[in-house]
Amino acid sequence: MPPQVISQKNAQHYTWGSSCDGWFLVRTPELNIIEERMPPGASEIRHHHLRARQFFFVLEGELTMEIERQVFTVGRGEGIEIAPGQAHQAMNRGRDDLHFLVTSQPPSHGDRLDAETTSSQIA
């Protein structure tokens, strides 16, 4: 496939949660790079991945990331790594939209276990 310039304008788009957006900037069997938008007050479900290692990099806004019950604040131009198996939850506690990149290697879709599912399976 020849190189091409990619952005939100021509990337494959999807929605998640109640009001969040994602755009696949790179989508291969080995690597995903996704640009995401999370409005104020939005969050994802606490979960972990069996194989995927992820890196979240903030483009605009402020990301609140809970990893293994420890809370981190990640600002514009900063990032945070999530190792396989680490339970985590991304949140936007700010007043503005949060824009960030998520790099997953291997891809995280289909490799996710929600914390509620895991807890109910153990009980």
DOGU-653769 format. One line per 4 residues: for each residue x, y, z of N, C-alpha, C. Coordinates in steps of 0.02 Angstrom, whole numbers. Example, Ala and Ser with C-alpha at 12.3 -4.5 7.8 and 13.67 -1.06 7.14 Angstrom:
REM residues 2
660,-284,390,615,-225,390,660,-165,390 ~ 642,-112,354,684,-53,357,645,2,394
This chain:
REM residues 123
42,-59,0,0,0,0,45,62,0 ~ 33,108,-45,76,169,-48,62,214,13 ~ 113,253,33,103,299,89,48,349,74 ~ 13,370,126,-39,421,118,-43,463,182
-63,525,174,-75,569,231,-143,549,259 ~ -146,540,326,-208,519,357,-226,567,414 ~ -291,578,422,-316,622,475,-388,600,490 ~ -420,637,535,-490,623,550,-534,626,487
-514,666,438,-554,675,378,-559,612,336 ~ -506,570,336,-508,511,292,-497,445,330 ~ -490,448,396,-479,387,436,-546,352,451 ~ -543,287,461,-603,249,480,-625,273,549
-688,293,556,-716,321,618,-760,269,652 ~ -761,272,719,-808,232,758,-826,271,820 ~ -881,253,852,-900,284,915,-897,231,970 ~ -886,254,1031,-886,208,1088,-914,245,1148
-936,206,1198,-968,237,1255,-1031,273,1232 ~ -1050,323,1270,-1111,359,1251,-1098,418,1204 ~ -1035,443,1202,-1024,503,1161,-952,514,1141 ~ -913,460,1137,-842,466,1120,-830,444,1048
-777,471,1018,-759,456,949,-689,427,945 ~ -678,384,895,-612,358,880,-601,356,805 ~ -538,369,785,-518,366,715,-456,323,709 ~ -459,270,669,-401,227,658,-352,263,612
-296,285,639,-244,317,599,-198,264,569 ~ -185,211,607,-148,152,584,-187,92,609 ~ -202,46,564,-239,-14,584,-210,-74,547 ~ -165,-110,581,-135,-170,552,-143,-227,603
-129,-289,583,-133,-344,631,-82,-339,688 ~ -30,-298,679,22,-292,729,16,-229,772 ~ -17,-176,746,-15,-111,778,-78,-70,762 ~ -105,-37,813,-158,12,803,-136,78,833
-149,132,796,-141,199,823,-208,233,810 ~ -239,255,865,-307,283,861,-306,352,891 ~ -338,399,857,-351,464,887,-421,461,918 ~ -427,483,980,-492,480,1014,-511,549,1040
-577,559,1044,-606,619,1074,-653,597,1129 ~ -644,626,1188,-685,610,1246,-713,676,1274 ~ -779,684,1274,-808,747,1300,-802,751,1376 ~ -811,811,1404,-808,818,1477,-857,771,1512
-834,741,1566,-876,696,1606,-877,624,1581 ~ -848,611,1523,-850,543,1494,-794,500,1525 ~ -806,435,1525,-755,388,1547,-768,320,1514 ~ -716,279,1515,-725,211,1490,-734,164,1549
-753,103,1535,-760,53,1587,-691,27,1608 ~ -681,19,1672,-618,-9,1698,-608,-78,1667 ~ -549,-89,1639,-535,-151,1604,-460,-164,1601 ~ -442,-221,1572,-371,-235,1558,-367,-274,1493
-307,-280,1467,-295,-317,1405,-247,-375,1420 ~ -259,-431,1388,-217,-490,1400,-149,-483,1367 ~ -147,-457,1305,-84,-453,1266,-63,-382,1248 ~ -110,-337,1240,-94,-271,1214,-58,-227,1265
-5,-196,1242,29,-142,1278,5,-77,1246 ~ -15,-28,1287,-43,33,1260,-3,94,1284 ~ -5,146,1243,24,210,1262,-27,264,1244 ~ -47,303,1293,-95,358,1284,-55,423,1284
-65,464,1231,-30,527,1225,-81,583,1215 ~ -80,633,1259,-130,686,1258,-111,740,1208 ~ -158,755,1162,-150,809,1113,-181,874,1138 ~ -239,869,1169,-275,928,1197,-314,905,1257
-318,947,1308,-356,932,1368,-313,898,1420 ~ -348,864,1467,-314,831,1522,-346,762,1533 ~ -306,711,1530,-329,642,1540,-318,622,1613 ~ -370,595,1643,-363,564,1709,-363,489,1695
-308,457,1714,-300,385,1701,-290,349,1768 ~ -334,302,1782,-327,261,1841,-296,195,1819 ~ -239,178,1849,-205,115,1833,-193,78,1898 ~ -222,19,1903,-214,-22,1963,-228,18,2026
-283,56,2024,-309,96,2081,-266,157,2097 ~ -217,174,2055,-177,235,2064,-198,284,2010 ~ -212,347,2029,-236,397,1983,-179,442,1958 ~ -177,452,1892,-127,493,1860,-162,548,1821
-134,608,1821,-159,662,1779,-108,672,1724 ~ -132,668,1661,-88,672,1603,-109,732,1562 ~ -63,780,1555,-79,842,1520,-57,842,1447 ~ -72,896,1414,-55,905,1343,21,895,1334
38,854,1284,108,841,1269,139,788,1314 ~ 98,754,1355,121,701,1400,86,635,1382 ~ 117,581,1403,88,515,1390,98,468,1449 ~ 64,411,1445,70,360,1497,62,291,1465
103,245,1489,103,176,1462,63,130,1508 ~ 26,84,1476,-13,33,1512,14,-35,1490 ~ 40,-73,1536,67,-140,1521,10,-190,1515 ~ 21,-245,1477,-30,-297,1474,-48,-321,1544
-113,-331,1556,-136,-356,1621,-152,-302,1671 ~ -131,-240,1660,-144,-186,1708,-215,-160,1699 ~ -256,-163,1752,-323,-136,1750,-319,-60,1746 ~ -359,-30,1702,-355,42,1693,-423,70,1670
-429,136,1679,-489,171,1659,-471,243,1642 ~ -488,264,1581,-476,332,1559,-538,374,1573 ~ -526,437,1596,-581,482,1613,-564,553,1591 ~ -615,591,1574,-607,662,1561,-644,700,1616
-608,722,1666,-637,760,1721,-632,835,1709 ~ -607,855,1651,-600,925,1634,-664,956,1607 ~ -659,1020,1588,-716,1056,1562,-717,1058,1486 ~ -663,1035,1454,-657,1037,1381,-650,967,1353
-662,961,1288,-650,897,1255,-578,875,1265 ~ -568,811,1272,-502,780,1278,-487,746,1212 ~ -429,761,1182,-407,729,1120,-341,694,1136 ~ -336,630,1118,-275,593,1132,-264,538,1081
-202,515,1078,-184,458,1036,-177,397,1081 ~ -200,340,1056,-190,276,1090,-153,230,1041 ~ -93,209,1061,-55,161,1023,-61,94,1058 ~ -80,42,1021,-88,-25,1050,-50,-75,1008
-8,-114,1042,32,-165,1008,34,-228,1051 ~ 5,-284,1028,-37,-289,968,-103,-251,979 ~ -145,-247,927,-208,-211,934,-248,-235,994 ~ -283,-187,1026,-319,-202,1088,-391,-225,1077
-420,-211,1018,-489,-232,1005,-492,-308,1004 ~ -538,-336,1042,-543,-408,1048,-497,-438,1101 ~ -461,-395,1136,-412,-417,1187,-429,-386,1254 ~ -491,-366,1263,-511,-327,1322,-556,-369,1368
-541,-364,1433,-584,-395,1484,-606,-340,1531 ~ -672,-327,1533,-699,-276,1578,-693,-299,1650 ~ -680,-253,1696,-671,-270,1767,-733,-301,1796 ~ -793,-277,1776,-855,-306,1802,-863,-378,1780
-845,-392,1718,-849,-460,1691,-801,-506,1729 ~ -739,-482,1738,-688,-521,1773,-709,-534,1844 ~ -735,-483,1879,-756,-491,1949,-812,-540,1955 ~ -861,-537,1909,-918,-583,1913,-897,-655,1896
-846,-662,1854,-822,-730,1837,-786,-761,1896 ~ -752,-719,1936,-715,-744,1993,-762,-762,2051 ~ -816,-722,2060,-862,-731,2116,-900,-796,2111
